[in-house]
Amino acid sequence: MIDPLFLTTAAVSTFDGNKPLTSASGFFFERNQALFFITSRHVLLDEPSGHHPSRIEIELHVDEANLSRSERLSVLLYQDGKSVWIDGRDSGGSIDVAAIRLDRQALPKNVALRPFTTSNLVTSFDQVNVGETLLIVGFPLGFHDHLHHLPVVRHAIVASSFGMRFQGQGLFLTDARTHRGCSGAPVVVRDLEADESLPWRLLGIHSSTFDVGNRNLQLDEALGLNCAWYADILLLLTQGPTEKHPSIA
């Protein structure tokens, strides 16, 4: 038996046709029986760098009793010239989070995954204190348990006032050692009162490291801080056509 947290997160690779481009992290989120794959928006499209993949592959476990067995699910990012993912904006501008709805019929038989749901979201900002211990679950530089296809976790703390929009954007800061490949990773805290099937609170989606433009690269170390977008953006990205538009942090 393993902690179900390891089955919430999957490695994602981007491709231009059959040409491999980058690797990153992502996780599963279920709402009203619809299953979504969540990652950073810049994993799917990053205009400044010219990153423009046409499809992704998500590595999925297909036997919970034998985690060495996996299959890759290929997902086209465009249909009829339009992107298949959902992203969003709030009063602070664009949000670096994207959701792709997965076709359950396309999933491998006996797929083993643990999606977060709305019950895993924080309902009150008072539930999270500055300095609280967090985990970031992902695939730094693509590193992971290659035999069992499982992510690794990095220790972090809340480094800004949780619930306050840092510099007016819908994100908070974490203090953790992270690397490329962690983009799209879930930021979680253990919840001992939650359902034992997944006793974790989903606080945010890791996006990137945070740095200052005037840092002297020879004299000053990097800040070691990271941006995590508040997870309640998922209420907007995964809402059905008849649902009321929710408020976003």
N, C-alpha and C positions, 0 to 999 in steps of 0.2 A: 504494500500500500504506500502511496505517495501523497503528499499534500495536494489537494485538488487545485491549488493555485498554479501548479506547474502545467495543468491542462487548460488553463484559461488563455495561454499565450502561445503564439506560433511564429516561426520564422517566415518572413516574406521576402521573396526575391523579385526584382524587377527586370523586365526584358524589353528590348526593342525588336519585335519579331522573335527570332531565336537567339539574338545577341544578348548575353547577360550584361546587366548594368550595375545594380547595387543590391545590397541586402539590408534588411531592417527588421523591426519587430512589429507585432500587432496582436490584438486580442479579440475575443468573441464577446458579443453583447446580444442578448435576446430581449425582445419586447413584443408583447402581444403575439407570441408564437413566430414572429419574424426573427431570423438570425442574421446578424451583421458582423462584418469584420472591420475593426477599427484600427487605424494607423494614423501617422502624421500625413497631412495633406502634401507636404513637400516630398514625401516618398513617391507619390503618384504623379506629381507635376511640380517642378521647381523652375519657374521662368528665369530667374536671375542666372542660374547655372546652366540652363539649356537642357535640364533633365526632363525627358519627355517619353517615358516608357509607353508601350502599347498594351502590355499585359503584365500580370503578376502571377507568381506561383506561391501558394500557401502550403506549408508542410503539415500534414494531418496524421495523427495516430489512427490506426485502423484495428488495433487489438489492445484493449486496456490491460489484458493479462500478459501481453508481450509487447512492451513499449518499443522494442527494436524494430517493429513493423510500422512502416509509414508509407503514405502516398502523397504525391503533390497534386494539388488542385490548381489548374490553370484558369485564370479569370481575365477575360478581355476588359480593358479599361474604357473602350469606346464602342458604342453601337450607333450606327447611322450617323457617325460623325460627332456624337454627343457623349460626354463623359458619363460613366455609369455611377460614379461615386457622388456622395452628397457632402458638401462642405457648407460653411456658413460664416456669417459676420455678426458682430454685435456692435454696441456703441463705440467700442475701442478699435474697430476695424476687422480685418480678416482674422480668422482663427485657424491655427495650423493643426486641424483635426479633420479627418475624412472618414466616412462610413460607406461601406459597400454591402448591399444586401446580397446574401448568398442564397442560391437556389438549393434547397435541401435535397431535391431530387438528383442534383449533380454531386452530392457528397458521397464519398466511398461508403460501402456497406460497413456497418459496425464502427463508424467513426467514433472516436473517443475524445470528447472535448467538454469543457465546463464553461459555459458562458456566464458572464456577469449579467445581472438583471437590474431593474430599477430598485429592487430591494437592497442592492449593494451600494447604492449611492448615499452620500451623506445628506441627511435631512436638515441639519442645523450646523452652521459654521462654528458654533460653540463646542461641537463634538471634537474639534481638532485644535490642539494647542501648539504654539510656537515651540520648536525644538522637539516635537514628537517624533518618535522613530517610525520611519517608513521603509518600504521596500520598492525597488524598481526592478521589474521582471522583464528580462529581454535577452538580446543576443549581441553583446558588445563586440564589434569587429567580426561579427559572425561566430564568435566563440560560444560553444555550448557543449552539452553531452551528445556527441555525434552518434554514439551507439543507441541511446534511448530517445534522441531527438527532443531533449528537454532544455528549456532556457536556464539561465543562471540568475541569481538575484544580487543586487547591490544594496548595501545599507545606505540610508539617507535620513535626513531630518527636514522638518519644515523650517525654511529659512526666512520666510516673510510672514506677515500677518495673514493667517488663513481666513479667507472670506473677503479680504480687501483686494481689489484689483490692482496688481502691481503696475505702477506707472500708467494706470488707466486701462490696461488690457485685461482680458479675462483669464489671467494666469496667476500662479503663485510661484515662489522660488523654492528649490530644494538644494541642499548641500550634499553632494555625492560625487564620487568619482565615476564618470560616465565616458563613453566612447561612441564613435560612429557605429551605427547598427542598433543603437538603443532607441532611435526615433520610433515613436508609436507604442512604446512600452507602457503598460499600466503602472500607475503609482498607487500603492495600496497600504493600508494599515490593518493589522489584525483586529477583529471584532469578536470578543469572547462571548457576546450575547447574541450573535447572529446565527443563522441556520448552519448546522454543522456540515452540510453538504458543500458550503463555500463560505467559511467564517472570515471573510475579508471585506473591508470597505474600499470601494474604488474612489479615490480622491481626485485623480487627474490622469492626463496623458502626457508622458514625457516628450518634449519636442527637440530641445537643443541646449547647448551650453550657453550661459549668459556671460558676456564680457563687456568691457568698457572700451570705447574707441580711443581714448587717450592713454592707454596703458603702454609703458615702455617695454617692448618685447625683450630687451636685453636685461633690464633691471627688475621688472615686476613679474611675478608669477601670475598665471591665470587665476581668476577669482575662484574657480571650482564650484560655481553656482549654475543651476539649470532651470530652464523654464518648463513648467508643467501647466497645461491648460485645465481649467476646472472641468471635472467629469460631467457636470450637469449640462454641458453643451450637447451631450448625447440625447437628452430629452428633446432637443430641437431636431437633431439630425435623423432620429429614428421615429419621429412622430408619424402617425398615419394621416391620410388626407382629411379625415373628419375630426381629428383631435385638435383641441384648443392649443394655440401657440403658447408654449411655456415661457417663463421668465428665465433669463440666463444671468449667471453671476457676472 
